[in-house]
Amino acid sequence: MNSKILEIENLTVSFDGFKALKQLNFSMDTGELRVVIGPNGAGKTTFLDVITGKVKPTEGRVLFKGRNLRSLSEHQIARFGVGRKFQTPRIYLNLSVRDNLAIAGSRAKSVFSTLWGRASTAERRRIGGLLETIGLATKADGLAGLLSHGEKQRLEIGMLVAQSPDLLLVDEPVAGLTDEETANIGDLLLALAESHSILVIEHDMEFVRQIARQVTVLHEGSVLCEGTIEEVQSDPRVIEVYLGQQSEMPAAAVKEEISAT
């Protein structure tokens, strides 16, 4: 069995001559939690778009569980085991929290049969377990539209998990959240990382410090460096990218500057 769940080789993506990704190489292990950071324009969204098949590479290839994804559609890639959570929650506001999870996990059934059919004991237990995991068990029968922004983010992560993907792609899950909500999302992702492979795109460096095991820094469409959060925040190349010039500030002050961007 391939220990690498995701391998990206010499990946280039061009849009009318502009190279959003340039000879990018990246890999992550099965069961790994990886955080990808980088300034605006680094290519983070395009990076996810290529993995999910929304954008096809100009050059290079993406291997998921050892298989080249180039010939597969977005739908096929999702079925193959890649799940993506976008920055803005995509939930059914007029349905209950429980029904949102049920629909997300009912690939083999229609929406009608999911909402009005009789769920099996196993399905009810699975949904109940997910509600506990995402911390929304007490709001299971309330409308999703009444949740706070942070709760909606947790619900969508739960909907992603309900699809049983092998790889979870989570795009900026704490944008606009309070400190408490951010910590809750971090705790949730750390719990899910015990049984899932997760790739997180994020700007909030406090949040990155909470969850990061290994960090990849993108810059101008390529991997700038990789390492622990301490290693990347102390790397002169990262400091230059985030601050715009070489800095002689102490490491602690540099970290605060990077966190503020």
C-alpha positions in Angstrom: 0.0 0.0 0.0 1.3 3.5 -0.9 2.1 5.4 2.3 1.6 8.7 0.4 -2.0 9.6 0.0 -1.2 12.6 -2.2 1.7 13.2 -4.5 2.1 16.3 -6.8 4.8 16.2 -9.3 6.2 19.2 -11.3 2.8 20.8 -11.4 2.3 23.9 -13.5 -1.1 25.7 -14.1 -1.2 28.5 -16.6 -4.1 31.0 -17.1 -3.6 32.9 -20.4 0.1 32.9 -19.9 0.1 33.6 -16.1 1.5 30.7 -14.1 -0.6 30.3 -11.0 1.4 27.2 -10.1 5.0 26.6 -11.3 6.8 23.3 -11.1 5.2 22.6 -7.7 6.2 19.4 -5.9 4.3 18.3 -2.8 3.4 15.1 -1.0 1.7 14.0 2.3 1.4 10.8 4.1 -1.7 8.8 4.7 -3.0 9.8 8.1 -1.2 13.1 8.1 -2.5 16.6 9.1 -0.8 19.1 6.9 -1.3 22.9 6.9 -0.5 25.0 3.8 0.1 28.7 4.3 1.3 31.5 2.0 0.6 35.2 1.3 -2.2 36.3 -1.0 -1.5 35.2 -4.6 0.7 32.3 -3.6 -1.5 29.8 -5.5 -3.3 28.1 -2.5 -6.8 28.1 -4.1 -5.5 26.9 -7.4 -3.6 24.2 -5.5 -6.9 22.8 -4.1 -8.7 23.3 -7.5 -6.2 21.1 -9.2 -6.5 18.3 -6.6 -10.3 18.3 -6.9 -10.3 18.4 -10.7 -11.9 21.9 -11.0 -8.7 23.0 -12.8 -6.6 20.7 -15.0 -2.8 21.1 -14.9 -0.9 22.5 -17.8 2.0 20.3 -16.9 2.8 17.7 -14.2 0.4 15.3 -12.4 -1.5 14.8 -9.2 -1.5 11.3 -7.8 -4.1 10.3 -5.2 -3.6 6.9 -3.6 -1.1 6.3 -6.4 -3.6 7.1 -9.2 -3.2 10.0 -11.7 -6.3 12.2 -11.4 -5.9 14.0 -14.7 -8.6 12.0 -16.6 -11.1 12.1 -13.8 -13.9 14.7 -13.4 -14.6 16.6 -10.2 -17.5 14.2 -9.4 -15.3 11.1 -10.0 -12.5 12.5 -7.8 -15.0 13.1 -5.0 -16.3 9.6 -5.4 -12.7 8.3 -5.3 -12.3 9.8 -1.8 -11.3 13.5 -2.0 -13.6 15.8 0.0 -13.4 19.6 0.0 -14.7 22.2 2.4 -14.8 25.7 0.9 -14.2 29.0 2.7 -17.9 29.9 2.9 -20.2 27.2 4.5 -22.4 25.4 1.9 -25.2 24.0 4.0 -29.0 23.7 3.7 -30.1 26.6 5.8 -33.8 25.6 5.9 -33.1 22.0 7.0 -32.2 20.7 10.4 -28.6 20.1 11.4 -29.4 16.4 11.5 -30.9 16.4 8.0 -27.8 18.3 6.6 -25.6 15.4 7.9 -28.0 12.8 6.6 -28.1 14.2 3.1 -24.3 14.6 3.0 -23.9 11.0 3.8 -26.6 9.5 1.5 -24.7 9.1 -1.7 -26.7 6.0 -2.7 -30.1 7.6 -1.9 -32.2 10.5 -3.2 -32.8 13.6 -1.1 -36.5 12.7 -0.8 -35.9 9.2 0.5 -33.2 10.5 2.9 -35.5 13.1 4.4 -38.8 11.2 4.5 -37.6 7.6 4.5 -36.9 5.5 7.6 -33.2 5.6 8.5 -31.5 2.4 9.6 -30.2 1.9 13.1 -26.7 2.1 11.8 -27.4 5.4 10.0 -29.0 6.9 13.1 -26.0 5.9 15.1 -23.5 7.3 12.6 -25.3 10.6 12.4 -25.6 10.7 16.2 -21.8 10.1 16.5 -21.1 12.8 14.0 -23.3 15.3 15.9 -21.3 14.5 19.1 -18.0 14.9 17.2 -18.8 18.3 15.8 -20.4 19.5 19.1 -23.9 20.1 17.7 -25.8 17.2 19.4 -28.0 19.7 21.4 -28.9 21.6 18.2 -29.5 18.5 16.0 -33.2 19.2 15.3 -32.8 23.0 15.0 -32.5 24.8 11.6 -29.0 25.0 10.3 -29.7 28.6 9.3 -30.0 29.6 13.0 -26.5 28.4 13.8 -23.6 30.8 14.5 -21.0 31.2 11.8 -18.6 29.0 13.8 -21.3 26.3 14.2 -22.0 26.4 10.5 -18.3 25.8 9.8 -18.4 22.8 12.2 -21.6 21.5 10.5 -20.0 21.7 7.1 -16.9 19.9 8.3 -19.3 17.2 9.7 -21.0 17.0 6.3 -17.7 16.5 4.7 -16.8 13.7 7.1 -20.3 12.1 6.5 -19.2 11.5 2.9 -16.4 9.2 4.2 -13.5 10.8 2.2 -10.0 9.5 2.5 -8.6 13.0 2.2 -10.3 16.1 3.7 -9.4 19.5 2.0 -10.3 22.3 4.4 -10.1 25.9 3.0 -9.6 28.6 5.6 -12.1 27.2 8.2 -11.6 30.0 10.8 -12.0 33.1 8.6 -14.2 35.6 10.5 -14.5 33.5 13.7 -14.1 34.5 17.3 -11.1 33.2 19.3 -13.4 30.7 21.0 -14.9 29.5 17.7 -11.4 29.2 16.2 -10.3 27.1 19.1 -13.3 24.8 18.7 -12.6 24.3 15.0 -8.9 23.5 15.9 -10.0 20.9 18.5 -12.4 19.4 15.9 -9.7 19.0 13.2 -7.2 17.6 15.7 -9.8 15.0 16.8 -10.6 14.1 13.1 -6.9 13.8 12.4 -6.8 10.7 14.6 -8.6 8.9 11.8 -8.4 11.0 8.7 -5.8 12.5 6.3 -6.4 16.3 6.4 -5.0 19.2 4.4 -5.8 22.7 5.7 -5.3 26.0 3.9 -5.1 28.8 6.4 -4.0 32.4 7.0 -4.6 32.7 10.8 -1.2 31.8 12.3 -2.5 31.4 15.8 -4.8 28.7 14.5 -1.9 27.2 12.5 0.1 27.0 15.7 -2.8 25.2 17.4 -3.1 22.4 14.9 0.0 22.2 12.8 2.2 19.2 12.7 3.9 19.9 9.4 3.6 23.2 7.5 4.1 23.9 3.8 4.7 27.5 2.6 3.6 28.4 -0.9 5.0 31.5 -2.7 4.3 32.5 -6.3 3.0 29.1 -7.2 5.8 27.0 -5.8 6.7 25.4 -2.4 9.0 27.8 -0.6 9.8 25.6 2.4 8.4 23.0 4.7 8.8 22.1 8.4 7.3 22.6 11.8 5.6 25.9 12.5 8.7 27.0 14.5 11.0 26.2 11.6 9.0 27.9 8.9 8.4 31.1 11.0 12.1 31.3 11.6 13.1 30.7 8.0 14.6 33.9 6.4 12.8 33.2 3.1 9.4 33.1 4.9 10.2 36.3 6.8 11.1 38.0 3.6 7.9 36.9 1.8 5.6 38.0 4.6 7.4 41.2 5.5 8.5 42.2 2.1 12.2 42.5 3.1 14.8 40.8 5.2 14.3 41.6 8.9 16.7 41.8 11.7 14.0 41.7 14.3 14.1 39.0 17.1 12.4 35.8 16.2 9.5 36.4 18.6 8.8 39.8 17.0 9.0 38.3 13.5 6.4 35.6 14.5 4.0 38.4 15.7 4.5 40.2 12.4 3.8 37.1 10.4 0.7 36.3 12.5 -0.7 39.8 11.8 -0.6 39.4 8.0 
